[in-house]
Amino acid sequence: MPASISSAAIHIIGTDAAGLDHLATPLHELVLSAQGLAAPTRLLQQLPSWWQQQQTDQPLPELMASDQPEALIAWLHQRQGTAIVLASGDPLWFGIGRRLLEACSADQLHFHPAPCSLQLAFARLGRPWQDAAWISLHGRDPAPLAQKLQQRPAALAVLTDPNRGGAEEVRTILRASGLEAAYAVWLCEQLGHANERVQRLTPQDALPSDLHPLHMVVLLAEQAAPAGDPAKLPLFGLDDGLFLQHDDRPGLMSKRELRVQLLSELELPEQGVLWDLGAGVGSVGLEALRLRPQLQLLAVEKRGGGAALIKANAARLAVHPAAVLEVEALSLLNGTDLPAKLSNPDRVLLGGGGRQGAALLKAVLQKLQPHGVVVIPLVTVEAMAELKPLLQDCGCTVKVSQHQAWRGLPLANGTRMAPMNPVMILKGTMP
């Protein structure tokens, strides 16, 4: 803190859209006792007439516009008495509070927040917001929004940048992420003002022609959102948002671009048995059934609630796995509970093996049919080094590839390409 800043108290008071008229009585009296008063220009212009209406003998204090933080701080340097800084909403929520904390001693500063736009938005929607995530796009690269969406937060408030598309930028990123079906989009304009407007937008809705620059977007996850008529969905390469997710680990599924590649590597036969081990939400195996309805799919997922989730996703896509088991894959293959008709697979997708990856692959290779194919997506070179020799030792034809996709994101008036995580694919074909 610069030594020249005064040690006098500085009160930063948040106001709502009504300005000074809605201040609580203690804050109202605090304003009337100020020796210096700073406020945004829109409030500063109202202060002389407002002061005259108050029943006080206190003369109008020295006024200062707070729109320019550096000028405000210089003004505070020179003050000796109590100073009041009026702000909008919560001064510590994208407000003047952060800058004042950088320039002044924390002992000087006393914050009195009013509801911020985030609080108002969730109040209007009637939804608790303690689990909500938020992100600001004001003058920022939009890529973090795409990254945040891949985590599939239950609720996400987006402070938009009206100079760069505002709400439309958010919808473009949501669409590029394949998550339009996973979120309800709420547009909140002029929160707290007399002309505030809160409305839900469907993917088909255009933005209001009179959209106010002062707006934010709230995205609310819709776990039970309808997938639509399965017959009208793409044959494969479904949007990520069409699949129901685990609430505690959202976003942990094979993304659309990887699913397409895995389905290609599996070389799906018209008939036969397909194992999806470590199936997650079932996305790859269920899409395989859309391509080859006569396949017998065994989906195995150890996570609690995994079987119910896979069955729910199967119902959404109108496909019918032969069996969905909630069990550790290695114990299933080494035990006696494996259904006899599914015991010798023609194709295997092996994911989620973790530390048991090598043991699991060995068990798979003992049961894989001649000319069968096992496909293993990997994210570490150590796993590749451990598993590849096992395929070679069994006489498999081995193929190794790496795949990375990019998704387009808005950038000013154009589009930039944002990379997704690279994935290696290890493929073995039995002799």
RAJO-V864787 format. One record per residue. N is the residue number from 1. RES is the residue in one small letter. SS is DSSP state (a for helix, b for strand, c for the rest). PHI is phi in whole degrees, 0 to 359 (NA if undefined). PSI is psi in degrees with one decimal (999 if undefined). Layout:
BEGIN
{{N & RES & SS & PHI & PSI} {N & RES & SS & PHI & PSI}}
END
This chain:
BEGIN
{{1 & m & c & NA & 130.7} {2 & p & c & 301 & 138.7} {3 & a & c & 293 & -21.7} {4 & s & c & 278 & -8.0} {5 & i & c & 289 & 136.4} {6 & s & c & 296 & 152.5} {7 & s & c & 269 & 5.4} {8 & a & c & 294 & 153.3} {9 & a & c & 292 & 141.3} {10 & i & b & 235 & 120.0} {11 & h & b & 255 & 123.9} {12 & i & b & 253 & 112.0} {13 & i & b & 250 & 121.8} {14 & g & b & 279 & 142.4} {15 & t & b & 235 & 157.3} {16 & d & b & 265 & -166.8} {17 & a & c & 297 & -22.4} {18 & a & c & 279 & -3.8} {19 & g & b & 69 & -135.5} {20 & l & a & 289 & -20.5} {21 & d & a & 293 & -22.4} {22 & h & a & 257 & 11.1} {23 & l & c & 292 & 140.4} {24 & a & c & 295 & 156.3} {25 & t & a & 305 & -45.3} {26 & p & a & 298 & -37.4} {27 & l & a & 287 & -35.9} {28 & h & a & 301 & -45.4} {29 & e & a & 292 & -33.6} {30 & l & a & 295 & -41.2} {31 & v & a & 298 & -42.5} {32 & l & a & 292 & -17.3} {33 & s & c & 264 & 1.8} {34 & a & c & 288 & 145.4} {35 & q & c & 268 & -17.5} {36 & g & b & 213 & 142.2} {37 & l & b & 223 & 119.7} {38 & a & b & 247 & 145.3} {39 & a & b & 200 & 157.5} {40 & p & c & 301 & 154.0} {41 & t & a & 306 & -39.3} {42 & r & a & 298 & -33.4} {43 & l & a & 275 & -33.9} {44 & l & a & 299 & -36.6} {45 & q & a & 293 & -23.8} {46 & q & a & 270 & -13.9} {47 & l & a & 297 & -45.0} {48 & p & a & 302 & -46.5} {49 & s & a & 291 & -37.1} {50 & w & a & 296 & -40.7} {51 & w & a & 297 & -38.6} {52 & q & a & 296 & -26.8} {53 & q & c & 278 & -10.9} {54 & q & c & 274 & 146.4} {55 & q & c & 273 & 80.1} {56 & t & c & 215 & 147.4} {57 & d & c & 267 & -4.3} {58 & q & c & 290 & 125.9} {59 & p & c & 291 & 157.9} {60 & l & c & 300 & 124.1} {61 & p & c & 287 & 173.8} {62 & e & b & 296 & 132.1} {63 & l & b & 255 & 150.0} {64 & m & b & 213 & 133.8} {65 & a & b & 284 & 134.4} {66 & s & c & 258 & 7.5} {67 & d & c & 294 & -27.2} {68 & q & c & 252 & 101.7} {69 & p & a & 304 & -38.9} {70 & e & a & 295 & -40.5} {71 & a & a & 293 & -37.5} {72 & l & a & 297 & -44.0} {73 & i & a & 295 & -40.4} {74 & a & a & 298 & -37.7} {75 & w & a & 294 & -41.8} {76 & l & a & 294 & -29.2} {77 & h & a & 304 & -37.2} {78 & q & a & 269 & -9.1} {79 & r & c & 274 & 146.9} {80 & q & c & 248 & -35.1} {81 & g & c & 274 & -177.1} {82 & t & c & 295 & 130.6} {83 & a & b & 245 & 143.1} {84 & i & b & 245 & 131.3} {85 & v & b & 243 & 115.0} {86 & l & b & 272 & 137.8} {87 & a & b & 222 & 174.5} {88 & s & b & 262 & 132.5} {89 & g & c & 63 & -132.6} {90 & d & c & 266 & 115.9} {91 & p & c & 299 & -20.1} {92 & l & c & 263 & 9.3} {93 & w & c & 246 & 90.5} {94 & f & c & 53 & 38.6} {95 & g & c & 237 & -165.3} {96 & i & c & 290 & -15.6} {97 & g & a & 302 & -42.9} {98 & r & a & 299 & -44.4} {99 & r & a & 293 & -37.6} {100 & l & a & 292 & -35.2} {101 & l & a & 295 & -28.7} {102 & e & a & 286 & -28.5} {103 & a & a & 255 & -16.2} {104 & c & c & 234 & 160.4} {105 & s & c & 290 & 139.2} {106 & a & c & 298 & -26.5} {107 & d & c & 293 & -25.3} {108 & q & c & 283 & -30.2} {109 & l & b & 268 & 134.4} {110 & h & b & 229 & 118.3} {111 & f & b & 258 & 136.3} {112 & h & b & 229 & 87.7} {113 & p & c & 282 & 151.1} {114 & a & c & 255 & 168.4} {115 & p & c & 304 & 134.0} {116 & c & c & 273 & 172.7} {117 & s & a & 299 & -33.6} {118 & l & a & 296 & -46.1} {119 & q & a & 298 & -44.5} {120 & l & a & 297 & -40.9} {121 & a & a & 299 & -48.5} {122 & f & a & 288 & -28.0} {123 & a & a & 296 & -42.4} {124 & r & a & 294 & -33.5} {125 & l & a & 277 & -9.4} {126 & g & c & 64 & 41.3} {127 & r & c & 229 & 133.5} {128 & p & c & 302 & 147.9} {129 & w & c & 235 & 15.9} {130 & q & c & 292 & -20.3} {131 & d & c & 259 & 7.5} {132 & a & c & 280 & 143.2} {133 & a & b & 260 & 162.8} {134 & w & b & 213 & 159.1} {135 & i & b & 205 & 145.5} {136 & s & b & 250 & 134.8} {137 & l & c & 255 & 7.0} {138 & h & c & 296 & 108.5} {139 & g & c & 64 & 21.5} {140 & r & c & 240 & 157.2} {141 & d & c & 297 & 132.4} {142 & p & c & 282 & -5.9} {143 & a & a & 304 & -40.2} {144 & p & a & 301 & -27.2} {145 & l & a & 294 & -43.8} {146 & a & a & 298 & -39.7} {147 & q & a & 294 & -41.1} {148 & k & a & 295 & -37.9} {149 & l & a & 295 & -32.6} {150 & q & a & 294 & -18.1} {151 & q & c & 277 & -6.6} {152 & r & c & 50 & 60.2} {153 & p & c & 295 & 150.3} {154 & a & c & 294 & -33.5} {155 & a & b & 213 & 137.6} {156 & l & b & 220 & 118.7} {157 & a & b & 263 & 131.4} {158 & v & b & 241 & 116.5} {159 & l & b & 278 & 110.0} {160 & t & c & 278 & 161.9} {161 & d & c & 249 & 102.0} {162 & p & a & 297 & -19.7} {163 & n & a & 280 & -4.7} {164 & r & a & 227 & 32.1} {165 & g & c & 108 & -20.3} {166 & g & c & 57 & -129.8} {167 & a & a & 299 & -31.3} {168 & e & a & 294 & -34.1} {169 & e & a & 298 & -40.8} {170 & v & a & 297 & -44.6} {171 & r & a & 294 & -34.4} {172 & t & a & 296 & -43.0} {173 & i & a & 291 & -38.7} {174 & l & a & 299 & -41.7} {175 & r & a & 292 & -43.5} {176 & a & a & 295 & -26.7} {177 & s & c & 277 & -3.8} {178 & g & c & 71 & 27.0} {179 & l & c & 241 & 19.3} {180 & e & a & 301 & -36.6} {181 & a & a & 284 & -13.5} {182 & a & a & 267 & -12.7} {183 & y & b & 227 & 140.9} {184 & a & b & 273 & 133.2} {185 & v & b & 256 & 119.1} {186 & w & b & 247 & 128.4} {187 & l & b & 257 & 121.8} {188 & c & b & 242 & 117.0} {189 & e & b & 244 & 140.0} {190 & q & c & 49 & 48.0} {191 & l & c & 301 & 132.0} {192 & g & c & 88 & -13.1} {193 & h & c & 270 & 165.9} {194 & a & c & 298 & -31.4} {195 & n & c & 258 & 27.4} {196 & e & c & 297 & 151.2} {197 & r & b & 215 & 130.0} {198 & v & b & 232 & 122.2} {199 & q & b & 213 & 151.5} {200 & r & b & 268 & 138.5} {201 & l & b & 247 & 128.5} {202 & t & c & 275 & 164.3} {203 & p & c & 303 & -25.0} {204 & q & c & 274 & -15.1} {205 & d & c & 284 & 135.9} {206 & a & c & 280 & 156.0} {207 & l & c & 293 & 150.1} {208 & p & c & 303 & 139.2} {209 & s & c & 295 & -24.4} {210 & d & c & 253 & 34.9} {211 & l & c & 304 & 127.0} {212 & h & c & 279 & 140.6} {213 & p & c & 301 & -28.5} {214 & l & c & 274 & 84.6} {215 & h & b & 214 & 158.5} {216 & m & b & 223 & 165.1} {217 & v & b & 239 & 135.4} {218 & v & b & 243 & 126.2} {219 & l & b & 254 & 122.1} {220 & l & b & 246 & 124.4} {221 & a & b & 295 & 140.0} {222 & e & c & 238 & 87.5} {223 & q & c & 300 & -35.5} {224 & a & c & 261 & 20.2} {225 & a & c & 300 & 136.3} {226 & p & c & 296 & 144.0} {227 & a & c & 276 & -9.5} {228 & g & c & 88 & -178.6} {229 & d & c & 293 & 115.9} {230 & p & a & 305 & -30.6} {231 & a & a & 292 & -20.1} {232 & k & a & 262 & -2.4} {233 & l & c & 282 & 157.7} {234 & p & c & 302 & 153.4} {235 & l & c & 298 & -40.0} {236 & f & c & 206 & 175.4} {237 & g & c & 72 & 44.7} {238 & l & c & 289 & 150.6} {239 & d & c & 299 & 143.2} {240 & d & a & 303 & -35.8} {241 & g & a & 292 & -9.9} {242 & l & a & 282 & -15.4} {243 & f & c & 263 & 132.9} {244 & l & c & 293 & 148.6} {245 & q & c & 236 & 162.8} {246 & h & c & 288 & 131.2} {247 & d & c & 298 & -36.2} {248 & d & c & 274 & -14.5} {249 & r & c & 220 & 61.5} {250 & p & c & 292 & 151.9} {251 & g & c & 85 & -8.9} {252 & l & c & 272 & 81.7} {253 & m & c & 207 & 162.3} {254 & s & c & 291 & 120.2} {255 & k & c & 291 & 162.3} {256 & r & a & 309 & -48.0} {257 & e & a & 297 & -39.3} {258 & l & a & 289 & -39.7} {259 & r & a & 303 & -43.4} {260 & v & a & 301 & -43.9} {261 & q & a & 293 & -42.4} {262 & l & a & 297 & -40.7} {263 & l & a & 297 & -35.8} {264 & s & a & 292 & -45.2} {265 & e & a & 295 & -28.8} {266 & l & a & 291 & -19.2} {267 & e & c & 48 & 59.9} {268 & l & c & 299 & 125.6} {269 & p & c & 281 & 166.6} {270 & e & c & 292 & -36.0} {271 & q & c & 227 & 165.1} {272 & g & b & 132 & -169.5} {273 & v & b & 245 & 130.4} {274 & l & b & 242 & 125.2} {275 & w & b & 260 & 133.9} {276 & d & b & 241 & 96.5} {277 & l & b & 262 & 128.5} {278 & g & c & 72 & 51.1} {279 & a & c & 287 & -15.5} {280 & g & c & 64 & -118.6} {281 & v & c & 267 & 0.6} {282 & g & c & 88 & 11.2} {283 & s & a & 299 & -45.5} {284 & v & a & 289 & -48.9} {285 & g & a & 299 & -39.7} {286 & l & a & 290 & -36.2} {287 & e & a & 292 & -32.8} {288 & a & a & 299 & -37.4} {289 & l & a & 291 & -28.5} {290 & r & a & 291 & -32.0} {291 & l & a & 280 & -40.6} {292 & r & c & 231 & 82.7} {293 & p & c & 298 & -21.9} {294 & q & c & 272 & -3.1} {295 & l & b & 294 & 148.8} {296 & q & b & 260 & 110.2} {297 & l & b & 262 & 124.9} {298 & l & b & 253 & 113.1} {299 & a & b & 254 & 126.1} {300 & v & b & 236 & 125.9} {301 & e & c & 215 & 124.8} {302 & k & c & 278 & -20.7} {303 & r & c & 296 & 137.1} {304 & g & c & 303 & 130.9} {305 & g & c & 84 & -2.1} {306 & g & a & 296 & -41.8} {307 & a & a & 297 & -45.3} {308 & a & a & 298 & -38.2} {309 & l & a & 292 & -43.1} {310 & i & a & 296 & -41.4} {311 & k & a & 296 & -38.4} {312 & a & a & 295 & -41.1} {313 & n & a & 293 & -35.9} {314 & a & a & 298 & -41.3} {315 & a & a & 295 & -37.2} {316 & r & a & 296 & -32.9} {317 & l & a & 262 & 0.8} {318 & a & c & 59 & 42.4} {319 & v & c & 239 & 164.7} {320 & h & c & 225 & 94.8} {321 & p & c & 297 & 148.4} {322 & a & c & 290 & -36.0} {323 & a & b & 203 & 141.1} {324 & v & b & 233 & 115.9} {325 & l & b & 241 & 137.2} {326 & e & c & 257 & 87.8} {327 & v & c & 201 & 159.3} {328 & e & c & 292 & 125.3} {329 & a & a & 299 & -40.6} {330 & l & a & 294 & -41.4} {331 & s & a & 294 & -32.9} {332 & l & a & 294 & -46.4} {333 & l & a & 290 & -29.7} {334 & n & a & 269 & -4.2} {335 & g & c & 257 & -157.3} {336 & t & c & 244 & 6.2} {337 & d & c & 269 & 0.4} {338 & l & c & 289 & 122.8} {339 & p & c & 304 & 132.4} {340 & a & a & 301 & -41.9} {341 & k & a & 290 & -12.7} {342 & l & a & 246 & 12.8} {343 & s & c & 282 & -17.0} {344 & n & c & 232 & 96.5} {345 & p & c & 282 & 152.4} {346 & d & c & 268 & -28.6} {347 & r & b & 221 & 142.5} {348 & v & b & 223 & 129.1} {349 & l & b & 254 & 117.7} {350 & l & b & 248 & 107.8} {351 & g & c & 226 & 160.1} {352 & g & c & 70 & 22.9} {353 & g & c & 288 & -33.1} {354 & g & a & 59 & -133.7} {355 & r & a & 293 & -22.2} {356 & q & a & 268 & 12.3} {357 & g & a & 304 & -45.5} {358 & a & a & 293 & -46.7} {359 & a & a & 297 & -37.4} {360 & l & a & 292 & -41.7} {361 & l & a & 296 & -40.3} {362 & k & a & 300 & -42.1} {363 & a & a & 294 & -37.4} {364 & v & a & 295 & -44.9} {365 & l & a & 295 & -25.4} {366 & q & a & 288 & -20.4} {367 & k & a & 248 & -11.9} {368 & l & c & 292 & 134.9} {369 & q & c & 295 & 153.1} {370 & p & c & 306 & 140.0} {371 & h & c & 67 & 9.7} {372 & g & c & 288 & 162.1} {373 & v & b & 234 & 132.2} {374 & v & b & 242 & 132.6} {375 & v & b & 237 & 130.2} {376 & i & b & 230 & 109.8} {377 & p & b & 281 & 134.7} {378 & l & b & 227 & 151.0} {379 & v & c & 242 & -6.9} {380 & t & c & 235 & 145.7} {381 & v & a & 289 & -26.8} {382 & e & a & 296 & -41.5} {383 & a & a & 295 & -38.7} {384 & m & a & 299 & -44.8} {385 & a & a & 296 & -30.5} {386 & e & a & 281 & -38.4} {387 & l & a & 268 & -32.1} {388 & k & a & 302 & -44.8} {389 & p & a & 300 & -30.3} {390 & l & a & 296 & -38.7} {391 & l & a & 292 & -42.0} {392 & q & a & 295 & -39.6} {393 & d & a & 295 & -25.3} {394 & c & c & 271 & 4.3} {395 & g & c & 80 & 14.3} {396 & c & c & 289 & 148.3} {397 & t & b & 282 & 123.9} {398 & v & b & 250 & 136.7} {399 & k & b & 230 & 133.0} {400 & v & b & 237 & 134.7} {401 & s & b & 212 & 161.2} {402 & q & b & 232 & 141.1} {403 & h & b & 225 & 135.3} {404 & q & c & 219 & 131.9} {405 & a & c & 249 & 158.3} {406 & w & b & 235 & 144.5} {407 & r & b & 242 & 139.6} {408 & g & b & 285 & 133.5} {409 & l & b & 232 & 149.5} {410 & p & b & 298 & 142.6} {411 & l & b & 214 & 106.2} {412 & a & c & 53 & -119.8} {413 & n & c & 261 & 11.6} {414 & g & b & 233 & -154.3} {415 & t & b & 224 & 134.4} {416 & r & b & 246 & 157.8} {417 & m & b & 259 & 122.2} {418 & a & b & 256 & 127.1} {419 & p & b & 283 & 145.6} {420 & m & c & 260 & 168.3} {421 & n & c & 296 & 133.9} {422 & p & c & 288 & 147.6} {423 & v & b & 227 & 133.4} {424 & m & b & 269 & 145.7} {425 & i & b & 238 & 121.7} {426 & l & b & 255 & 124.5} {427 & k & b & 233 & 133.0} {428 & g & b & 233 & 135.8} {429 & t & b & 243 & 122.5} {430 & m & c & 293 & 145.2} {431 & p & c & 289 & 999}}
END
